Amino acid sequence: MAGKRKRARRVPAVVLKAEKALQIAVENTIEEHRLSGDPIVVWENGRVVKIPASKIPRKKSRRRPRR
């Protein structure tokens, strides 16, 4: 069906909140590893890479909005 466009679907608010919560959890976990001296393991360019705690960048401080 040439010429027909698909409508962009709206992302439900619960999905956006879940993604944000996951992002914050990952940031906090990485920061905990940095502070405790534990390395993190990531997937990079098709390979598993172990990053020592001394090479983990510091977390940017970010305040949570008030409700």
Phi and psi in degrees as a GROMACS rama.xvg file:
@    title "Ramachandran Plot"
@    xaxis  label "Phi"
@    yaxis  label "Psi"
@TYPE xy
-66.9598  143.281  ALA-2
90.9864  -13.7558  GLY-3
-89.4738  135.978  LYS-4
-102.679  145.276  ARG-5
-85.5106  144.083  LYS-6
-76.1451  138.551  ARG-7
-71.4774  128.171  ALA-8
-85.4595  142.371  ARG-9
-80.0531  132.744  ARG-10
-79.3196  126.222  VAL-11
-61.0709  146.607  PRO-12
-57.7959  -36.4242  ALA-13
-63.8456  -33.6125  VAL-14
-68.591  -42.9304  VAL-15
-63.0928  -41.2946  LEU-16
-65.696  -39.8145  LYS-17
-65.3992  -42.5002  ALA-18
-62.9206  -41.2016  GLU-19
-65.3577  -42.9031  LYS-20
-62.6094  -40.4051  ALA-21
-65.7976  -41.7094  LEU-22
-60.7457  -44.448  GLN-23
-65.3757  -40.7109  ILE-24
-62.6263  -42.194  ALA-25
-65.6838  -44.5953  VAL-26
-58.5864  -43.6031  GLU-27
-66.3655  -39.7522  ASN-28
-65.1813  -42.4698  THR-29
-62.5577  -41.7417  ILE-30
-64.5684  -39.4488  GLU-31
-61.9137  -40.2626  GLU-32
-64.1825  -41.7691  HIS-33
-61.6518  -45.633  ARG-34
-70.2625  -33.2831  LEU-35
-86.5727  -10.298  SER-36
88.1311  5.83847  GLY-37
-84.7073  140.216  ASP-38
-74.4978  163.58  PRO-39
-113.645  154.372  ILE-40
-120.538  127.201  VAL-41
-129.123  163.423  VAL-42
-99.5866  120.108  TRP-43
-139.752  122.97  GLU-44
52.8435  42.272  ASN-45
76.7934  12.4124  GLY-46
-133.769  155.184  ARG-47
-84.0226  128.118  VAL-48
-124.85  128.658  VAL-49
-96.3899  122.068  LYS-50
-106.795  118.138  ILE-51
-65.8681  152.459  PRO-52
-56.4193  -33.2317  ALA-53
-67.1823  -17.4878  SER-54
-101.549  -2.29809  LYS-55
-77.1906  124.011  ILE-56
-67.1692  150.999  PRO-57
-66.0054  148.532  ARG-58
-72.142  134.821  LYS-59
-74.5524  130.459  LYS-60
-72.4882  136.031  SER-61
-141.911  126.539  ARG-62
-86.3741  144.434  ARG-63
-83.6667  138.715  ARG-64
-66.8978  145.586  PRO-65
-76.3475  152.183  ARG-66
